[in-house]
Amino acid sequence: MYLRPDGKSGGHGIGWSEITPYRFQTYEGWEEIPVSIADPEGTEIDAKFASESDGELKIVLAPILRFANIPEESNPKIQDILSLRDFISGFGPELVGEPVQDEDILRSFTDTRDGLVYYNYELRSHRLISATIYQRRVYIMVIHGTALQWRRSYDKLLQTALSFCIPLRA
């Protein structure tokens, strides 16, 4: 199990609040890859992992103010801001490098983990995406594999995507 360390630094821009740690299941052979604020994928990538046999994974953290004007004192949930369909339409180009069309989505569904609703997608491009909103920040996990990795490791990749959560403290 990977748990984001408290106080881990990240290139998330000025004005970011402390990041609530997230966690997910990992497997032998998965290694964390350093993320640079100069990363061409953007400064919103908090972590990257890769496995030669299974694929790659990235965690994207984005402020909700990027797409909604929400009062500072509120703590909206993902379903309060965007529908399941609107989320992948809006974030898809950033997450997969191109717009996501309906025919690209093999499966989409919602579930609840630790009291938060998560939007989940399986894309034809061998990607799994899981996302939620907590404390005015969008937490997104994107897993990608080659066709061979997908065939060999699909069950593990799906397990990892569905284990992604924000463990809320009492």
C-alpha positions as CSV (number, residue, x, y, z in Angstrom):
1,M,0.0,0.0,0.0
2,Y,1.4,3.4,-0.9
3,L,0.4,6.3,1.3
4,R,1.4,9.8,0.3
5,P,3.7,11.0,3.0
6,D,2.5,14.0,5.1
7,G,4.4,17.1,4.1
8,K,5.7,15.7,0.8
9,S,6.6,18.6,-1.4
10,G,5.1,19.0,-4.9
11,G,5.2,21.5,-7.7
12,H,1.6,22.6,-7.3
13,G,1.9,26.3,-7.6
14,I,1.5,29.2,-5.2
15,G,-1.5,29.2,-2.9
16,W,-1.9,25.5,-2.5
17,S,-3.0,24.3,0.9
18,E,-1.6,21.2,2.6
19,I,-2.4,18.1,0.5
20,T,-4.5,15.5,2.2
21,P,-2.7,12.2,1.8
22,Y,-4.1,9.6,-0.6
23,R,-3.4,5.9,-0.8
24,F,-3.6,3.0,-3.2
25,Q,-2.5,-0.6,-3.5
26,T,0.7,-1.3,-5.2
27,Y,2.6,-4.4,-6.3
28,E,6.1,-5.7,-6.4
29,G,8.0,-4.2,-9.3
30,W,6.2,-0.8,-9.1
31,E,8.7,2.1,-8.6
32,E,8.1,5.7,-7.9
33,I,9.5,8.0,-10.6
34,P,10.6,11.6,-9.7
35,V,8.3,14.3,-10.9
36,S,9.7,17.7,-11.9
37,I,7.8,21.0,-11.9
38,A,9.2,21.3,-15.4
39,D,7.4,18.1,-16.5
40,P,5.8,18.6,-19.9
41,E,2.6,17.0,-18.5
42,G,2.1,19.9,-16.2
43,T,2.7,20.9,-12.6
44,E,-0.4,19.2,-11.4
45,I,1.2,15.8,-11.4
46,D,1.9,14.8,-7.8
47,A,3.4,11.3,-8.3
48,K,4.3,8.8,-11.0
49,F,4.9,5.1,-10.8
50,A,5.9,2.6,-13.3
51,S,6.3,-1.2,-13.7
52,E,8.0,-2.8,-16.6
53,S,5.6,-5.7,-16.5
54,D,2.3,-3.8,-15.6
55,G,2.3,-0.3,-16.9
56,E,2.4,3.2,-15.5
57,L,0.4,5.3,-13.1
58,K,0.2,9.0,-12.3
59,I,-1.6,11.0,-9.7
60,V,-2.9,14.4,-10.8
61,L,-4.0,17.0,-8.3
62,A,-5.9,20.0,-9.6
63,P,-7.6,22.9,-7.7
64,I,-11.4,23.0,-8.3
65,L,-11.2,26.7,-8.9
66,R,-9.7,25.8,-12.3
67,F,-13.2,24.8,-13.5
68,A,-15.7,26.2,-10.9
69,N,-16.1,29.3,-8.9
70,I,-16.7,27.8,-5.4
71,P,-17.0,29.8,-2.2
72,E,-13.9,29.5,-0.1
73,E,-15.7,28.1,2.9
74,S,-17.4,25.2,1.0
75,N,-16.1,21.7,0.6
76,P,-18.0,20.3,-2.5
77,K,-18.0,16.7,-3.6
78,I,-17.4,15.6,-7.1
79,Q,-21.1,15.0,-7.8
80,D,-21.8,18.6,-6.8
81,I,-19.5,20.0,-9.4
82,L,-19.6,17.7,-12.5
83,S,-21.6,14.7,-13.8
84,L,-19.9,11.4,-14.6
85,R,-20.0,12.3,-18.3
86,D,-18.9,15.9,-17.9
87,F,-15.9,15.0,-15.8
88,I,-14.3,12.8,-18.5
89,S,-15.2,15.3,-21.2
90,G,-13.5,18.1,-19.3
91,F,-10.4,16.3,-18.0
92,G,-10.0,13.7,-20.7
93,P,-7.7,15.8,-23.0
94,E,-5.4,16.5,-20.1
95,L,-5.4,12.9,-18.8
96,V,-5.0,11.0,-22.1
97,G,-3.7,13.6,-24.5
98,E,-6.8,13.9,-26.6
99,P,-10.6,14.4,-26.3
100,V,-12.4,11.4,-25.0
101,Q,-15.4,10.4,-27.1
102,D,-18.3,8.3,-26.0
103,E,-17.0,5.4,-28.1
104,D,-13.7,5.6,-26.2
105,I,-15.4,4.7,-22.9
106,L,-15.7,1.0,-22.4
107,R,-17.2,1.4,-18.9
108,S,-17.9,4.2,-16.5
109,F,-19.4,4.0,-13.0
110,T,-19.4,5.6,-9.6
111,D,-18.6,4.1,-6.2
112,T,-18.1,5.3,-2.6
113,R,-14.8,4.9,-0.7
114,D,-14.4,6.3,2.8
115,G,-17.5,8.4,2.4
116,L,-16.4,10.1,-0.9
117,V,-17.9,9.4,-4.3
118,Y,-15.4,8.4,-7.0
119,Y,-15.9,8.5,-10.8
120,N,-14.3,5.6,-12.6
121,Y,-13.6,5.0,-16.3
122,E,-12.2,2.3,-18.4
123,L,-11.0,3.6,-21.8
124,R,-10.4,1.7,-25.0
125,S,-6.8,3.2,-25.0
126,H,-5.9,0.8,-22.1
127,R,-6.5,3.4,-19.4
128,L,-8.2,3.3,-16.0
129,I,-9.1,6.6,-14.4
130,S,-10.5,7.1,-10.9
131,A,-11.2,10.6,-9.5
132,T,-12.8,12.4,-6.5
133,I,-12.9,15.9,-5.0
134,Y,-11.9,16.6,-1.4
135,Q,-11.1,19.9,0.3
136,R,-11.4,21.9,-2.9
137,R,-8.9,19.7,-4.8
138,V,-9.5,17.1,-7.6
139,Y,-7.6,13.9,-6.9
140,I,-7.2,11.8,-10.1
141,M,-5.4,8.5,-10.7
142,V,-4.6,7.5,-14.3
143,I,-3.3,4.0,-15.1
144,H,-2.0,3.1,-18.5
145,G,-0.6,0.0,-20.0
146,T,0.5,-1.3,-23.4
147,A,-1.8,-3.9,-25.0
148,L,0.5,-6.7,-23.7
149,Q,0.6,-5.2,-20.2
150,W,-3.2,-4.8,-20.3
151,R,-3.8,-8.4,-21.1
152,R,-1.3,-9.7,-18.5
153,S,-2.1,-7.3,-15.7
154,Y,-5.7,-6.0,-16.1
155,D,-6.9,-7.4,-12.8
156,K,-4.0,-5.9,-10.9
157,L,-4.4,-2.6,-12.6
158,L,-8.2,-2.5,-11.9
159,Q,-7.5,-3.4,-8.2
160,T,-5.1,-0.6,-8.0
161,A,-7.5,1.9,-9.5
162,L,-10.3,0.8,-7.2
163,S,-8.0,1.0,-4.1
164,F,-7.2,4.7,-4.8
165,C,-8.8,6.8,-1.9
166,I,-8.4,9.7,0.4
167,P,-8.4,8.0,3.9
168,L,-10.5,10.5,5.9
169,R,-9.4,10.9,9.5
170,A,-11.9,11.0,12.3
